[in-house]
């Protein structure tokens, strides 16, 4: 049987079998999110799948299970940084687009209060949705996800805002998210173009 073959260290046939298994394991492709990293989902997906993502990684010595929690924490921290970029965009774009004399204008202090109040709640909604063990580099990866709709709803339903301000927040948050998608896609496009030029 196979067990008998593997148990006999002197059997030459066992070596190719083991090497083949290791080779197959290493050849298994990593999920796309490992290489794309933290950021927002791409616009090619349906709007219902719009989300923020955080990718975390942690090196291990013995077992990937021992560093799983650390990789999860790193993923959540990466997600916090992505949300930080989004929140900065909210303030920047709101001031650029809205006129203080228009209905729905939110002053910066109030906007910052709304962002601060919702930040902690939103992080509780963030979920670790995937893991990947890259055995050849002894690295464990985790993926954290937070739906854009949850972020938009939390911001637009703040008690600090009146009806016009809530409508404004809904529009601006969508605009900022779409802009982050465009920036990300542009980076991917340039990266692919550079790879193609390098290959030629």
WOBELNOR-V363069 format. One record per run of one state. SS is the DSSP state (H for helix, E for strand, C for the rest). FROM is the first residue (numbers start at 0). TO is the last residue. If there is no record, write none. Layout:
SS|FROM|TO  SS|FROM|TO
This chain:
C|0|0  H|1|6  C|7|11  H|12|26  C|27|30  H|31|35  C|36|37  E|38|39  C|40|45  H|46|48  C|49|49  E|50|58  C|59|62  H|63|96  C|97|106  H|107|124  C|125|125  E|126|133  H|134|136  C|137|137  E|138|146  H|147|155  C|156|161  H|162|198  C|199|199
